[in-house]
C-alpha cells in the first residue's frame, strides 16, 4: 500500500499497493500457508465441510448483521464514526459485525469463514469489497468472538497481534458491552494495519534498493 499525504492535514493515507500476498490461515486450526489449498494439511478443513455445517442461506454482507438488535442506533452511529475515521487512513478495508446465537458445538471461526464465502455477491461493487472485508462474529449465546478476513487483507494482519487485541478487550464482550468491544477493536486494528503496511513498504524499499545496486554494478562492469 503506497503512502500519500493529505495536502491540508498532513494525514498519511495507506493505498492498496502495500497489500501484497503473503500468508493465509486455515479457519479451523489457523495453520498458515503461502498458497491456496483445497484442504488443510493439519485438520482437514475444507470449504465443503463448512457448507455442510451451516446448511442454510447466508445473509447479505452488511455493516451490521444483528437480527436481535443487540446494537442500538446510537451505538451503531458511534461505530460508524470510528470506521469513517479509520477509512481516512485505510480506504480499502470494509468492516462488518455479526451478532447472533450459535450452537455450542459451532465454531465461530468456521462460521465466519462460511459467511465470507457463502454470503451472496449481488453486484460488482460487492465483488470488489469482499476480498477487503473484515467480519467479526459475536456469539451472544456462548460468549465467544472471532474475526475473519478476506484474502486481500488477511496477509497483513498478524494472527498473534489480532489475538492480543481481542484478548485485551474480552471483558467488554464477556460483559455483553459489544459496542465498546467493537470500538476498542477498531482502535487496535488501526495499529495492526499501520504496522503491516509499513512493514511491506520497508520490504519494497529494500527490494528496490537492492535492484538499483545490482544495476549499478552491472553498469560499472560494462564500462
N, C-alpha and C positions, 0 to 999 in steps of 0.2 A: 504494500500500500504506500504510494508515494506521499510525501508530506507537502501541504500547501499552507500558506499563511493568509488569514483573513486580513485584507488591506486596512481595515479600520480598527479591529480589535486585537490584532496580533495573535489570533487564535490558531493553533495548529489543527489542521484537518487531515485525517488519515484516509487516503484514497485506496481504491481496490487493488492497485498494483502491488501492495505489500503482502497481500494474501495469496500465497502460493501453496501448492500441495505439499503436505508434509506427512503426517501420520493420521490414521483413523483408528477408532476404538470400537470393539465389539460391544453392543448394548447389553449383552448378558453378563460377561465377565470382565470387560474393559481391557482385554488383550489388544495391544496396538499392532497395526500393520501398515506398511507403506503403500500397499496396493489393494484394490478391492478384491474380495474373495466371496465365493458363493456360500461358504460355511466356515464358521470359526474353528480353527485348528484345536483350540483348547476345550471349549464347552459344547461345540456342535450347533451353536445358534445359527439359524438361517431366517431370511425374511419370511419364508413359507411357514415356519414354526410360529412366528409372531402372529401371522394372519390367522392361524388356527386357534391361537389362544384368545383372540378377540374377534369372534365371528359375528360382527355387526357393523353397519356402516359408520365410518368415521365422520365426525362433523367437519365443517369447513374450518380452515385455519384462520383464526381471528385473534385480535389482541387479547380479548378476554373470553375464554370458554368456561363459563361459570353458571351452569343452569340453575343452581340453588341460590344464586345471588349472595355468595359469601363476601364479595367485594361490593360495597355500596358506591353510589355515584361520586361522592366526594373523594373516596379513596381512589377510584379509577381516574379521576381528574389529576390527582397528585402524582400518580404513577405515570400518566400521560405527560405531565410537565417534566418529570425526571427523564423520560425517554426522549423527549424533544431536545433537552439539554445534551444528552448523550449523542444524539444524532448529529449535532453540530460538529462533533469531532469524528464520529464514525457513522457516515451516512448509509452504509450498506446494510448492516445487520438489522433484522426485524425481531422483536421480542414478543412472544405470546405466553399467556399464563392460563393454564387449565386447572380448575379446581373441581374435583369430583370424588366420588366414593368408589374405590376399587375393592375387590375381594381380597381377603388376607393373603391368598396364595399368588395373586397377580403381582408381578414385579413392575414398579412404576417406570423403571428404565426401559423395559421392553415395551410397555405401553407407549412411552414417548417415541421410541423408535417406530412402532407401528403407526402412530399418529402422523409422524413426519412423512411416512411413505404411503399411507392409506387415505389420508385426508384429500378430498377432491381438489384437483388443479383445474379451475374453471376457465382460465384465460392465460394469455402470455405474461401478463403482469404477475400473476401468482406463480407461474413457472419460473420467472426470474427471481422472485422473492424467496422461494422455498429453499434453495441452497444456502441462503444467508439467514435462515430462520433459527432462532433460539426458542425452544419450547420448555417452559417449566411446568412440570406435572406435580400438583399438590394433592395427595391422597388424604382427604379430610377424614375419612372413616378410620384410617390406621395410623395417622400422624407421620406420614412419610413424604419426602420431597425429592425430586430428581430433575435434572436438566438435560435435554437432548439438543444437539446442534446439527444444522445442515452441513454438507460436506465442504462447502466453501469457507466456512468459518471455523469448523472444529479443529483443524490442524494447528491453529494459533492459540488455542485455549488449553493451557497445561492442565492435565487432569488433577494433579496434586493441588494446584492453586485453586481450581474450582471447588474441590472437596473442602479445602480450608475455608473458602468463602461461605459455603453452605453450613459448615460446622460452626463457624464463628457466629452465625446468625440463627442457629437452630432453635434457640429459645423462643424466638418470635413465631416460628412455625409450630412448635410444640404447644405454645400458648394460643394458637389459632389467630394470632395477630398477623394475618397474611399480608396485609398492606405494608406494614413496617418491614416484614421479612423481605418482601419484593423490593422495596425501596433500598434496603441495605444491600441486597443482591446487585442491584443496578450500580450502586457505588463501587462495589467490589469488582464487578465485571469490567468497569471502565479501566481500572488499574491493570487488569489482566490483558485486556485488549491493547492497551498502550504498550505494555511490556512486550507483547507478542509482535506488534507491528514494528516497534523499534528494533527488536532482535532480528527481524527479517531485513530491515533496512541496513543494519550493520553488515549482515552477510552479503547483501547485494553490493555494498560499497567495497568490501574486501575482495569480492569476486571481480569487480570492475577494476580495482587497483592491480590485482594480480594479472589480469588480462592486459592492462596497459603496460605493465612492467615487462611482460613477455614480448609484446610488440616492439618495445624499445630495444630489447636485447637482440631481436632478430634484425632490426634496422642497423644496429651497430656492427653486427657480424657481416651484413651485406656490404657495408662500406669498406 
